[in-house]
Every structure is written in structure tokens, then in C-alpha cells.
Amino acid sequence: MKNWMLSAASVLALTGAAQAAEDVTLQLKWVTQAQFAGYFVALDKGFYEEEGLNVTIKPGGPDVAPVQVLMGGGADVMVDWLPSALAAREQGAPVVNIAQPFKSSGMMLTCLKESGVATPADFKGKTLGVWFGGNEYPFLNWMSRLNLKTDGSDVTVLKQGFNVDPLLQKQAACISTMTYNEYWQVIDAGVKPEDLITFKYEDEGVATLEDGLYVIEDKLKDPAFVEKMAKFVRASMKGWKYAEEHPDEAAEMVLENDETGAQTEEHQKRMAREVAKLTAGSNGALIEADYDRTVAALMAGGSDPVITKKPEGAWTHAVTDLALK
């Protein structure tokens, strides 16, 4: 009888713990891949569970707008790039950056040397592949700084799909790539590294913050929500640091969560290793100088800036201050 009572008490305790778990839904910026490895590590390693959270990770894709999902109540928190988040905020979507796992930018233009591009000055007269859907903002700012018009008179902008075909088919001299993804797709397609030249936004001084965590502003008025997000950020950063140290294992966790079966082990492991370079040095807290640099870049568009005025209340340390205690 005593043993039965102990067992019953254990069951009740476990049931109570399960009931106490707080639900959190994360909307990713793109499909399930090692770009988001830290979140999948935190899920599979039980870091979220240790914080009393029941986390659901929703993949993105070409037909998914994270801001719309967030505003529609389909997620509690989303992954987005700061340029697109600030543009959305100026247009009326009250999104706020609560954490910044990515310290560095992975965005770059990858060009065929045979196109005659050797320096940014050579972009003039060329066709450049550019992602839209919010990803075009850093590019437009860069062209503005180079005094290159993007209406076809200086450079021709090719609205690039999320593939590398324009470069392979020589429809564009340069295309948008990420250090951890599309660049390697070009290499895997048979193009030799020595036949390419890359221009990293980070090296060109036009890098903007990528892959931050954002919530709806009004929710931050609720201390319980702030505390829940602090738990989420703390567990997520634990996942990211584990992924930095164990990229191959992290990639395997990503693959286990890829319901499409579209990802390959080699590509995901390579991606995880490259992404680890971008999260290195971040404890999750947004660095104000990096934010200011991004804002300045987005406002430097001459007659066509990405944002027209300095945002107010677009980021907060309230969550990370609590998470890092």
C-alpha cells in the first residue's frame, strides 16, 4: 500500500509538471535547416523542457511571412532579419527584437569571375540576383552607398528565387547567397571556388543584423510573458552554444526534425559549421552598436531609404536581462 501511494504521488507530480508546462510556438524565417540548429538542439536535448516549456517549431518557406504569422496569433515569437522587421514596424506591425543569437551576417554576393566583376565598382552595368520578401533591404542600402541606381540604368536587379540557377545559367553576373547555404549549392553544382569571387556584406561594411527573435510589443506589458520568453531565450542560447561546439550532432537533430526529407546530411553538417561562426560571440543580448549600425544603414538610402525615421521601442533588453541572470 505504501509503495502504491508513492507511485500515485509520483504520477500526480508528473501530471502536475506536465500541466504546468507553458506552450511556446516559434515561427522560423525559412524551412527546417541548420540555420536554426540551436532551436532544434534545445528541443531535442530537453533544454526547453528543463525550463518548463512545451515548444513547437513551425518551419517557414517561400509562402510563409513570419510577421503575418506572428500578427495573426499563429506564433508567440518569430525569427526574422532586423531590416525586414524594422520595415514591417514602420508599416504598422509592432514587432520588437527581444534577443539576437546571430552576431554576424552570413549574406554575400557571389559572382562569376568571367563576368568581369572584380570589385564592387564593377557591379555597374551588370545583372545582380536579389532575394525579396524582406531580404532585399541590405542589398538596396549597399547599392545606394555605391551610388548605383537599381532601376536598370546602373544595375539590373533580377528577382532571384531561392536557388542559384541565375548564376549557373549565366542570367546574372552575381547572385545573393548565404555563407552557410547557397554558396555551397554553387560549389556542389560543379563551379570551382577559384572561378568565383564573393563580397561579404560584413566585409563591405553594410552588414545588418540577421536571425533575431521578435514578439509583438503589447505582449511585453505582461510580466508573465516576459518571464516565459526569458526561459525560451535562455534554453535557446544553451542550444546555440551546444550547436557551436557540436555542429555535426546539431545537424543530425535538424535532419530528425525535417518532415520534408529534403535536406541532406552533408549539406546540413556543412551549414551547421558555417552558422556556428555567425552565432559565436553572442550571449543572446542585442548589442546596441550593432542595432544602431543597422538603422543607419537602412536610413542611408537617399531618396529611397528602407526606413524613413529612427524607430522607437523596436528592441528591448528586458527578456535577455532576465534570461542572463
KOLKOLBA-304482 format. One record per residue (C-alpha): residue number from 1; chain; x, y, z. Coordinates in nm, 4 decimals. Example, Ala and Ser with C-alpha at 12.3 -4.5 7.8 and 13.67 -1.06 7.14 Angstrom:
BEGIN
1 | A | 1.2300 | -0.4500 | 0.7800
2 | A | 1.3670 | -0.1060 | 0.7140
***
This chain:
BEGIN
1 | A | 0.0000 | 0.0000 | 0.0000
2 | A | 0.2842 | 0.2351 | 0.0886
3 | A | 0.4573 | 0.1655 | -0.2439
4 | A | 0.1300 | 0.2198 | -0.4308
5 | A | 0.0812 | 0.5546 | -0.2559
6 | A | 0.4327 | 0.6614 | -0.3534
7 | A | 0.3694 | 0.5610 | -0.7136
8 | A | 0.0425 | 0.7510 | -0.7195
9 | A | 0.2139 | 1.0551 | -0.5760
10 | A | 0.4815 | 1.0304 | -0.8436
11 | A | 0.2194 | 1.0107 | -1.1169
12 | A | 0.0387 | 1.3118 | -0.9728
13 | A | 0.3646 | 1.5047 | -0.9547
14 | A | 0.4477 | 1.4220 | -1.3148
15 | A | 0.0970 | 1.5107 | -1.4254
16 | A | 0.1210 | 1.8409 | -1.2417
17 | A | 0.4543 | 1.9167 | -1.4064
18 | A | 0.3099 | 1.8379 | -1.7485
19 | A | 0.0115 | 2.0607 | -1.6843
20 | A | 0.2408 | 2.3395 | -1.5698
21 | A | 0.4421 | 2.3375 | -1.8935
22 | A | 0.3957 | 2.6638 | -2.0813
23 | A | 0.3331 | 2.6482 | -2.4541
24 | A | 0.5564 | 2.8490 | -2.6876
25 | A | 0.5296 | 2.8491 | -3.0668
26 | A | 0.8312 | 2.9646 | -3.2679
27 | A | 0.7919 | 3.0664 | -3.6329
28 | A | 1.1104 | 3.0201 | -3.8336
29 | A | 1.2118 | 3.2550 | -4.1138
30 | A | 1.2759 | 2.9683 | -4.3532
31 | A | 1.2487 | 2.5919 | -4.3898
32 | A | 1.3838 | 2.3423 | -4.1379
33 | A | 1.7621 | 2.3573 | -4.1768
34 | A | 2.0786 | 2.4096 | -3.9743
35 | A | 2.0342 | 2.7871 | -3.9963
36 | A | 1.8041 | 2.7258 | -3.6974
37 | A | 2.0043 | 2.4445 | -3.5369
38 | A | 2.0089 | 2.5969 | -3.1880
39 | A | 1.6326 | 2.5722 | -3.1535
40 | A | 1.6207 | 2.2094 | -3.2619
41 | A | 1.9090 | 2.1253 | -3.0262
42 | A | 1.7246 | 2.2937 | -2.7383
43 | A | 1.4147 | 2.0918 | -2.8276
44 | A | 1.5857 | 1.7536 | -2.8664
45 | A | 1.8241 | 1.7960 | -2.5741
46 | A | 1.5388 | 1.8831 | -2.3406
47 | A | 1.6616 | 2.2364 | -2.2672
48 | A | 1.3110 | 2.3782 | -2.3230
49 | A | 1.1597 | 2.1060 | -2.1091
50 | A | 1.4043 | 2.1906 | -1.8292
51 | A | 1.2636 | 2.5445 | -1.8352
52 | A | 0.9075 | 2.4134 | -1.8132
53 | A | 0.8291 | 2.4927 | -2.1755
54 | A | 0.6453 | 2.2966 | -2.4410
55 | A | 0.7908 | 2.4400 | -2.7616
56 | A | 0.6519 | 2.3952 | -3.1118
57 | A | 0.8766 | 2.4970 | -3.4017
58 | A | 0.6969 | 2.5942 | -3.7221
59 | A | 0.9042 | 2.5921 | -4.0422
60 | A | 0.8842 | 2.8809 | -4.2835
61 | A | 0.9151 | 2.8824 | -4.6588
62 | A | 0.8597 | 3.0904 | -4.9709
63 | A | 0.4873 | 3.1200 | -4.8965
64 | A | 0.5239 | 3.1981 | -4.5260
65 | A | 0.5574 | 3.5561 | -4.3970
66 | A | 0.6745 | 3.5301 | -4.0335
67 | A | 0.5420 | 3.8781 | -3.9453
68 | A | 0.1954 | 3.7856 | -4.0692
69 | A | 0.2028 | 3.4612 | -3.8727
70 | A | 0.3065 | 3.6491 | -3.5590
71 | A | 0.0480 | 3.9241 | -3.6047
72 | A | -0.2212 | 3.6662 | -3.6743
73 | A | -0.1555 | 3.4848 | -3.3463
74 | A | -0.0029 | 3.1793 | -3.5119
75 | A | 0.3196 | 3.2137 | -3.3126
76 | A | 0.4457 | 3.3702 | -2.9900
77 | A | 0.7887 | 3.4546 | -3.1273
78 | A | 0.9481 | 3.4611 | -3.4709
79 | A | 1.2914 | 3.4553 | -3.6315
80 | A | 1.3486 | 3.7460 | -3.8706
81 | A | 1.6179 | 3.9775 | -4.0016
82 | A | 1.6285 | 4.3224 | -3.8433
83 | A | 1.5901 | 4.5121 | -4.1758
84 | A | 1.2635 | 4.3392 | -4.2624
85 | A | 1.1413 | 4.3636 | -3.9018
86 | A | 1.2095 | 4.7392 | -3.8891
87 | A | 1.0469 | 4.7915 | -4.2287
88 | A | 0.7423 | 4.5993 | -4.1062
89 | A | 0.7366 | 4.8054 | -3.7857
90 | A | 0.7386 | 5.1321 | -3.9793
91 | A | 0.4499 | 4.9968 | -4.1844
92 | A | 0.2451 | 4.9327 | -3.8704
93 | A | 0.3443 | 4.5887 | -3.7395
94 | A | 0.4539 | 4.6439 | -3.3755
95 | A | 0.7304 | 4.3841 | -3.3646
96 | A | 1.0130 | 4.4082 | -3.1112
97 | A | 1.3537 | 4.2390 | -3.1023
98 | A | 1.3918 | 4.0522 | -2.7717
99 | A | 1.7153 | 3.8632 | -2.8463
100 | A | 1.9909 | 3.8419 | -3.1071
101 | A | 2.1506 | 3.4949 | -3.1332
102 | A | 2.3314 | 3.5831 | -3.4586
103 | A | 2.6282 | 3.8171 | -3.4018
104 | A | 2.7497 | 3.8313 | -3.7622
105 | A | 2.5900 | 3.8424 | -4.1064
106 | A | 2.6172 | 3.5496 | -4.3460
107 | A | 2.4906 | 3.7380 | -4.6508
108 | A | 2.7022 | 3.7954 | -4.9587
109 | A | 2.7010 | 3.8362 | -5.3347
110 | A | 2.8663 | 3.5522 | -5.5214
111 | A | 2.9898 | 3.6377 | -5.8719
112 | A | 3.1399 | 3.4554 | -6.1664
113 | A | 3.4880 | 3.5925 | -6.2326
114 | A | 3.4276 | 3.5542 | -6.6062
115 | A | 3.1532 | 3.8181 | -6.5792
116 | A | 3.4219 | 4.0811 | -6.5266
117 | A | 3.3360 | 4.1593 | -6.1664
118 | A | 3.6465 | 4.2025 | -5.9520
119 | A | 3.5404 | 4.4847 | -5.7174
120 | A | 3.2063 | 4.6424 | -5.6198
121 | A | 3.2789 | 4.9173 | -5.8735
122 | A | 3.2324 | 4.6522 | -6.1422
123 | A | 2.8670 | 4.5975 | -6.0495
124 | A | 2.7722 | 4.8848 | -6.2803
125 | A | 2.6135 | 4.7556 | -6.5982
126 | A | 2.5676 | 4.4091 | -6.4536
127 | A | 2.2644 | 4.1996 | -6.3634
128 | A | 2.2543 | 4.1092 | -5.9948
129 | A | 2.0304 | 3.8459 | -5.8381
130 | A | 1.8477 | 3.9676 | -5.5301
131 | A | 1.6133 | 3.7982 | -5.2866
132 | A | 1.2988 | 3.9875 | -5.1989
133 | A | 1.0401 | 3.9261 | -4.9269
134 | A | 1.2349 | 4.1461 | -4.6847
135 | A | 1.5812 | 4.0238 | -4.7782
136 | A | 1.6344 | 4.2940 | -5.0389
137 | A | 1.6833 | 4.5769 | -4.7894
138 | A | 2.0543 | 4.5271 | -4.7126
139 | A | 2.1244 | 4.4999 | -5.0868
140 | A | 1.9351 | 4.8192 | -5.1724
141 | A | 2.1233 | 5.0037 | -4.8999
142 | A | 2.4565 | 4.8773 | -5.0342
143 | A | 2.3763 | 4.9890 | -5.3871
144 | A | 2.2746 | 5.3312 | -5.2556
145 | A | 2.6099 | 5.3646 | -5.0795
146 | A | 2.7823 | 5.2769 | -5.4064
147 | A | 2.5702 | 5.5427 | -5.5815
148 | A | 2.4317 | 5.2769 | -5.8123
149 | A | 2.0694 | 5.3049 | -5.9204
150 | A | 1.8742 | 4.9805 | -5.9204
151 | A | 1.6230 | 5.0816 | -6.1885
152 | A | 1.8289 | 4.9296 | -6.4666
153 | A | 2.0257 | 5.2416 | -6.5531
154 | A | 2.3236 | 5.1343 | -6.3365
155 | A | 2.2466 | 4.7781 | -6.2303
156 | A | 1.9691 | 4.5450 | -6.3344
157 | A | 1.8052 | 4.3667 | -6.0430
158 | A | 1.6929 | 4.0119 | -6.1128
159 | A | 1.4325 | 3.8995 | -5.8626
160 | A | 1.6043 | 3.5824 | -5.7540
161 | A | 1.4217 | 3.2705 | -5.6446
162 | A | 1.5611 | 3.0790 | -5.3521
163 | A | 1.8041 | 2.8905 | -5.5721
164 | A | 2.1296 | 2.9541 | -5.7581
165 | A | 2.0047 | 2.8961 | -6.1121
166 | A | 2.0630 | 3.2552 | -6.2378
167 | A | 2.4370 | 3.2169 | -6.1792
168 | A | 2.4606 | 2.8637 | -6.3164
169 | A | 2.2629 | 2.9651 | -6.6243
170 | A | 2.4614 | 3.2894 | -6.6514
171 | A | 2.1488 | 3.5047 | -6.6331
172 | A | 2.3237 | 3.7183 | -6.3711
173 | A | 2.6826 | 3.8169 | -6.3027
174 | A | 2.6242 | 3.7843 | -5.9280
175 | A | 2.3575 | 3.6321 | -5.7058
176 | A | 2.2618 | 3.6554 | -5.3422
177 | A | 2.4000 | 3.3736 | -5.1288
178 | A | 2.4479 | 3.2914 | -4.7646
179 | A | 2.7862 | 3.1724 | -4.6402
180 | A | 2.6162 | 2.8662 | -4.4963
181 | A | 2.3821 | 2.7698 | -4.7800
182 | A | 2.3598 | 2.8894 | -5.1395
183 | A | 2.7333 | 2.9448 | -5.1866
184 | A | 2.7810 | 2.5732 | -5.1309
185 | A | 2.4983 | 2.4932 | -5.3696
186 | A | 2.7006 | 2.6705 | -5.6384
187 | A | 3.0088 | 2.4644 | -5.5472
188 | A | 2.8052 | 2.1428 | -5.5395
189 | A | 2.6783 | 2.2274 | -5.8886
190 | A | 3.0342 | 2.1928 | -6.0145
191 | A | 3.1628 | 2.5517 | -6.0111
192 | A | 3.5152 | 2.5746 | -5.8728
193 | A | 3.5843 | 2.8217 | -5.5878
194 | A | 3.8638 | 2.9786 | -5.7927
195 | A | 3.6098 | 3.0683 | -6.0626
196 | A | 3.4088 | 3.2724 | -5.8126
197 | A | 3.4521 | 3.5971 | -5.6254
198 | A | 3.2467 | 3.6742 | -5.3175
199 | A | 3.1595 | 4.0006 | -5.1469
200 | A | 3.0502 | 3.9554 | -4.7865
201 | A | 2.8203 | 4.2257 | -4.6544
202 | A | 3.0133 | 4.2015 | -4.3275
203 | A | 3.3415 | 4.2873 | -4.5037
204 | A | 3.1857 | 4.5649 | -4.7131
205 | A | 3.0590 | 4.7491 | -4.4050
206 | A | 2.6930 | 4.7096 | -4.4968
207 | A | 2.6067 | 4.4103 | -4.2789
208 | A | 2.2781 | 4.4218 | -4.0915
209 | A | 2.1571 | 4.2008 | -3.8094
210 | A | 2.0071 | 3.8683 | -3.9130
211 | A | 1.8060 | 3.5954 | -3.7392
212 | A | 1.6913 | 3.7789 | -3.4279
213 | A | 1.3908 | 3.6845 | -3.2133
214 | A | 1.0832 | 3.9079 | -3.2267
215 | A | 0.7495 | 3.9331 | -3.0451
216 | A | 0.4507 | 4.1650 | -3.0552
217 | A | 0.5101 | 4.4763 | -2.8466
218 | A | 0.1888 | 4.4679 | -2.6412
219 | A | 0.2718 | 4.1225 | -2.5075
220 | A | 0.5783 | 4.2622 | -2.3337
221 | A | 0.3490 | 4.4516 | -2.0965
222 | A | 0.2689 | 4.1161 | -1.9350
223 | A | 0.5433 | 4.0174 | -1.6837
224 | A | 0.4427 | 3.6514 | -1.7176
225 | A | 0.5026 | 3.6645 | -2.0922
226 | A | 0.8407 | 3.8344 | -2.0430
227 | A | 0.9382 | 3.5605 | -1.7973
228 | A | 0.8243 | 3.2895 | -2.0397
229 | A | 1.0285 | 3.4473 | -2.3192
230 | A | 1.3301 | 3.4698 | -2.0860
231 | A | 1.3044 | 3.0945 | -2.0293
232 | A | 1.2735 | 3.0421 | -2.4027
233 | A | 1.5761 | 3.2600 | -2.4838
234 | A | 1.7866 | 3.1026 | -2.2083
235 | A | 1.7142 | 2.7499 | -2.3346
236 | A | 1.7586 | 2.8568 | -2.6984
237 | A | 2.1006 | 3.0096 | -2.6319
238 | A | 2.2012 | 2.6932 | -2.4487
239 | A | 2.1024 | 2.5115 | -2.7660
240 | A | 2.3014 | 2.7513 | -2.9817
241 | A | 2.6171 | 2.7179 | -2.7743
242 | A | 2.5860 | 2.3390 | -2.7857
243 | A | 2.5413 | 2.3601 | -3.1639
244 | A | 2.8558 | 2.5713 | -3.1939
245 | A | 3.0581 | 2.3051 | -3.0143
246 | A | 2.8868 | 2.0035 | -3.1772
247 | A | 2.7815 | 2.1143 | -3.5272
248 | A | 2.7598 | 1.7660 | -3.6768
249 | A | 2.5385 | 1.6416 | -3.3940
250 | A | 2.3262 | 1.9552 | -3.4221
251 | A | 2.2815 | 1.8922 | -3.7944
252 | A | 2.1604 | 1.5408 | -3.7219
253 | A | 1.8959 | 1.6832 | -3.4881
254 | A | 1.7847 | 1.9193 | -3.7642
255 | A | 1.7513 | 1.6256 | -4.0027
256 | A | 1.5436 | 1.4344 | -3.7481
257 | A | 1.3001 | 1.7276 | -3.7401
258 | A | 1.2865 | 1.7775 | -4.1165
259 | A | 0.9489 | 1.6308 | -4.2073
260 | A | 1.0025 | 1.7019 | -4.5789
261 | A | 1.3072 | 1.4784 | -4.6075
262 | A | 1.4510 | 1.7358 | -4.8480
263 | A | 1.7735 | 1.8052 | -4.6603
264 | A | 2.0947 | 1.6045 | -4.6956
265 | A | 2.3347 | 1.5140 | -4.4175
266 | A | 2.6446 | 1.6551 | -4.5886
267 | A | 2.4829 | 1.9903 | -4.6647
268 | A | 2.3320 | 2.0297 | -4.3171
269 | A | 2.6564 | 1.9464 | -4.1393
270 | A | 2.8429 | 2.1977 | -4.3529
271 | A | 2.5705 | 2.4551 | -4.2859
272 | A | 2.5864 | 2.3943 | -3.9109
273 | A | 2.9618 | 2.4533 | -3.9124
274 | A | 2.9246 | 2.7800 | -4.1046
275 | A | 2.6334 | 2.9042 | -3.8902
276 | A | 2.8421 | 2.8409 | -3.5777
277 | A | 3.0740 | 3.1196 | -3.6992
278 | A | 2.7799 | 3.3628 | -3.7038
279 | A | 2.6453 | 3.2869 | -3.3544
280 | A | 2.9934 | 3.2854 | -3.1999
281 | A | 3.0361 | 3.5672 | -2.9519
282 | A | 2.6648 | 3.6164 | -2.8868
283 | A | 2.5048 | 3.5547 | -2.5494
284 | A | 2.1643 | 3.6382 | -2.6945
285 | A | 2.1556 | 4.0055 | -2.5975
286 | A | 2.1301 | 4.2577 | -2.8792
287 | A | 2.4326 | 4.4892 | -2.8900
288 | A | 2.3100 | 4.8448 | -2.9273
289 | A | 2.6002 | 4.9491 | -3.1503
290 | A | 2.5098 | 4.6714 | -3.3963
291 | A | 2.1480 | 4.7841 | -3.3902
292 | A | 2.2479 | 5.1474 | -3.4486
293 | A | 2.4686 | 5.0435 | -3.7413
294 | A | 2.1766 | 4.8568 | -3.8975
295 | A | 1.9407 | 5.1523 | -3.8537
296 | A | 2.1945 | 5.3929 | -4.0006
297 | A | 2.2427 | 5.1626 | -4.2983
298 | A | 1.8697 | 5.1330 | -4.3605
299 | A | 1.8192 | 5.5091 | -4.3441
300 | A | 2.1070 | 5.5815 | -4.5820
301 | A | 1.9077 | 5.5116 | -4.8946
302 | A | 1.8995 | 5.8669 | -5.0272
303 | A | 1.5620 | 5.9323 | -5.1851
304 | A | 1.4502 | 5.5733 | -5.1250
305 | A | 1.5544 | 5.4647 | -4.7730
306 | A | 1.4334 | 5.1344 | -4.6290
307 | A | 1.3031 | 5.3189 | -4.3228
308 | A | 1.2355 | 5.6929 | -4.3118
309 | A | 1.2867 | 5.7636 | -3.9414
310 | A | 1.4665 | 5.6163 | -3.6440
311 | A | 1.2457 | 5.3519 | -3.4826
312 | A | 1.1434 | 5.3850 | -3.1196
313 | A | 1.0889 | 5.0843 | -2.8968
314 | A | 1.1989 | 4.8377 | -3.1648
315 | A | 1.4172 | 4.6362 | -2.9268
316 | A | 1.4386 | 4.5576 | -2.5575
317 | A | 1.6834 | 4.4009 | -2.3146
318 | A | 1.4044 | 4.3141 | -2.0701
319 | A | 1.3968 | 3.9494 | -2.1806
320 | A | 1.7706 | 3.8885 | -2.2094
321 | A | 1.8432 | 4.0707 | -1.8817
322 | A | 1.6124 | 3.8203 | -1.7118
323 | A | 1.7451 | 3.5254 | -1.9132
324 | A | 2.1091 | 3.6023 | -1.8320
325 | A | 2.0609 | 3.6480 | -1.4577
***
